[in-house]
């Protein structure tokens, strides 16, 4: 996966595409990115500005962080369940 472009590059690309002097395809080609990439950036900028419905960039990053935390907690919970079952078996069996 290529390294992400800096926010300044993205913002400038969006501004150039919104000017409307050239088609989005040409702007993307001149910047060395794909047309779909530029269109995704434009869509996300509109969502972040509140012009379109959807998850903002901050909400997306928070959601990803919460999902990671949930996975970690589920794993910890599973480990604790297995440990409890193990120790429960030890106490029941004769020595």
C-alpha positions in Angstrom: 0.0 0.0 0.0 1.5 3.4 -0.9 2.2 5.9 1.7 -0.7 8.3 2.4 -0.5 11.8 0.9 -0.1 14.7 3.3 -3.3 16.6 4.2 -2.0 19.7 2.5 -1.6 17.8 -0.8 -5.2 16.4 -0.4 -6.6 19.8 0.3 -4.9 21.4 -2.7 -6.0 18.6 -4.9 -9.6 19.1 -3.8 -9.4 22.8 -4.4 -8.0 22.3 -7.9 -10.8 19.8 -8.7 -13.5 22.1 -7.4 -12.3 25.0 -9.5 -13.9 23.3 -12.5 -11.3 24.5 -15.0 -10.5 21.0 -15.9 -12.3 17.7 -15.5 -11.6 15.7 -12.3 -9.9 13.0 -14.4 -7.3 15.5 -15.8 -6.6 17.0 -12.4 -6.1 13.5 -10.9 -3.8 12.5 -13.7 -1.7 15.7 -13.5 -1.3 15.0 -9.7 -0.4 11.4 -10.2 -3.4 9.9 -8.4 -6.4 7.9 -9.5 -9.6 9.6 -10.4 -11.5 7.5 -7.8 -9.0 8.5 -5.1 -9.6 12.2 -5.8 -13.4 11.7 -5.9 -13.3 9.9 -2.6 -11.3 12.8 -1.1 -13.8 15.3 -2.5 -16.7 13.3 -1.1 -15.1 13.0 2.4 -14.4 16.8 2.4 -18.1 17.5 1.7 -19.1 15.1 4.5 -16.6 16.8 6.9 -18.0 20.2 5.9 -21.5 19.0 6.7 -22.7 19.4 3.1 -23.4 15.7 2.7 -24.6 13.0 5.2 -22.1 10.4 6.5 -19.4 9.8 9.0 -16.8 12.6 9.3 -13.1 11.8 9.4 -13.1 12.2 13.2 -16.0 9.9 13.6 -14.4 7.3 11.3 -11.2 7.3 13.3 -13.1 7.1 16.6 -15.2 4.2 15.3 -12.0 2.3 14.2 -10.4 2.9 17.7 -13.6 1.7 19.4 -13.7 -1.4 17.2 -10.0 -2.2 18.1 -10.8 -1.7 21.8 -13.8 -4.0 21.5 -11.8 -6.8 19.9 -9.1 -6.5 22.6 -11.7 -6.6 25.4 -13.5 -9.7 23.8 -10.1 -11.5 23.7 -9.4 -10.6 27.3 -12.8 -11.8 28.3 -12.3 -15.1 26.5 -9.0 -15.6 28.3 -10.6 -15.0 31.6 -13.4 -17.5 30.9 -10.9 -20.2 30.0 -8.8 -19.5 33.1 -11.9 -19.6 35.3 -12.9 -23.0 33.7 -9.4 -24.3 34.2 -9.3 -23.4 37.9 -12.9 -24.6 38.5 -11.8 -28.1 37.1 -8.8 -28.1 39.4 -10.9 -27.6 42.5 -13.4 -30.4 41.6 -11.1 -33.2 40.7 -9.6 -35.3 43.5 -5.9 -35.0 44.1 
